[in-house]
Amino acid sequence: MSMTYKKFRGRYIIVVLGSIAIWTVLVFRMFFIQVIDAESLGAAIESRFEAKVAIAPLRGNFYDRNGKKLTDNIEHFTFAARPGEVKDRDAVARLFSKAFNKSKNYYLKKLNSSKSFVYLERNVTPLIGRELSQGPLPTGVQVESDVRRYYPYGDVAAPLIGFVGTENHGLSGLESHYDHQLAGLDGWKEMGSDGHGNTRMRGGFKEQQPVNGDDCHLTIDVDVQVIIEEELRDAIERHGADRAMAVLVAPSTGEIIALANLPAFNPNSRSDMTQASLTSHPIMSAFEPGSTFKVVGATALLEASQVHPMDVFDCEGGSFAIHGINIKDWRSFENLTFSEVLQNSSNIGIIKAVEALDASKMFSTARKFGFSEKSGIQFPYENEGSLKNNKYWSRVSKSEIAIGYEVAVTSLQLAMAYSAIANGGILMKPQLINKFKTPGGYEQEVDKMDAVRRVASESTMHTMADILEKAVSQGTGTRAFLPSLKIAGKTGTAKKLKNGKYVSEYIASFASFYPADDPEYTLVVVVDHPRKGGYTGGMVAAPVAKEIYRRIYSLQGHTPEPYLQADAPNSSRSVQDRSSASLQGQLLSATMPVMKAGGALLTMPDLKGMSMKMSLSGLYAMGLKPVPHGSGRVIRQIPAAGKTLRAGQSVEIYLGE
């Protein structure tokens, strides 16, 4: 035994024994992990190499009362590559060049990049994306898809329907209010990864399919909604107004056929989105109504038999002082019957009439009409308006309220109140949501026809309907007059209150229904702050209602001839202005005439139902600039068919199913 060994023997023994001890511990530890505690090892491996990936469901869609799709979920594809993993770059370049009509060198430049990851194509449409992704993709090329919300009608009913955010959850309107039913439930699938961290799909992994959201069927008729929004847009432009809104109701059932307010926003782009455009003003905004509120005092008087339609009131030549305030009429009137007071919207006449009416009776009648309470519509943040209890009225309150001041109402409340007159005295609960339908076909009814209360007797309401019909044929509403259509209505003009003072800014309104003897529709039109071409309800709002009624009547397939005869003397637009001009033009196809109105002026053709290719080719041939949205066939166009255009003008076409 050498001296060296003796010198280091102790250290050697320590190292050997230590190594044996360590290996013994490791062996027993490995035995414990792999045999005794095998389940924990499996869980650890799964946590490292397996993960659950969420599968997004398809969001439920909105449909109108006729089954027309108001929203859609469009899948977009993104194709990318890892250049270092692509084996045959030339083949990949040829594949994408053929699919996207780009040069092969365009893709070779991307694939020859020194980057570890490149995008080949982004935001690819479903038609190309699905076809390309369904086949086997070359090694190193990958595809991702995401579903985006699409609104085929653009800004139509946008404040009502709302929009969704980037995570496919509703952020406003009905999209937000019913997000829990529309969004559906996420699914999931297990994914594995190899030692290099690359995701791999292997057999045996579990998967849970998502549950798609429920579809929501509205009472809205989108064709009527489009008509109303087009007329509101024309009114805003013609009168330089801040905004306009309208509500169309079926008075016998309470179904809302259209509910519109402009300016709106386009949920597909959101570039024009503002807080005001997000607000559904007919439901959420209240205003002093002016003379449309005169039906409240009139109904209370007739119901209490305190006045007869033929009773005569001295209207004092248009100027009268009562309770220390000066009342003026828009025109000098002398003696008017009670019917004529309403027909001619005499402030003095109605104030004199309600002097005999107990304040509590007037207040209770207003409440019976549904004012100062929520209507119960299935929509968030409904404004209930305001009306003080008669206990807190001042000595002038009854006079002010009789002519539509000291009270705030919504357009929806006004529409439901006039519907009560139209249907014989029953205040109906408004219906907006017809039903929800699950992916499995189960239908959940939401809004049912519901009578809230009786407002007044049937005979009283028939008398009111007769008076309101004469208000259109002979009174302040003549600009809404259409021969034989029997529109009944009341105009309203109210000054706006700003900083505690009434200013020379007006809200012009017209509340109506037709036909007066068997009403099918109730319509309320409100135009906020018209600056030119008049400011009263009769000058501004009544003509809008007239054109809406005319177009709805034609939409239903009726011949317009009996209603296009001589209008009332004060009609805002002559028949000749709205009738079709004698058009000369070439025939582009069997279904699409290119119509020219002479010179540089063109007449917009009706593109509805046409394919994108046909509509685009026709518009280009006319010298117009089409701006398409979506895919499929044309379901909406701006400007509307029949509008006069100039060469080079842009035309938006919305396509869908």
Order of alpha helices (4+ residues) and beta strands (2+ residues): alpha-alpha-beta-beta-beta-alpha-alpha-beta-alpha-beta-alpha-alpha-alpha-beta-beta-beta-beta-alpha-beta-beta-alpha-alpha-alpha-beta-beta-beta-beta-alpha-alpha-alpha-beta-alpha-beta-alpha-beta-beta-beta-beta-alpha-beta-beta-beta-alpha-alpha-beta-beta-beta-alpha-beta-beta-beta-beta
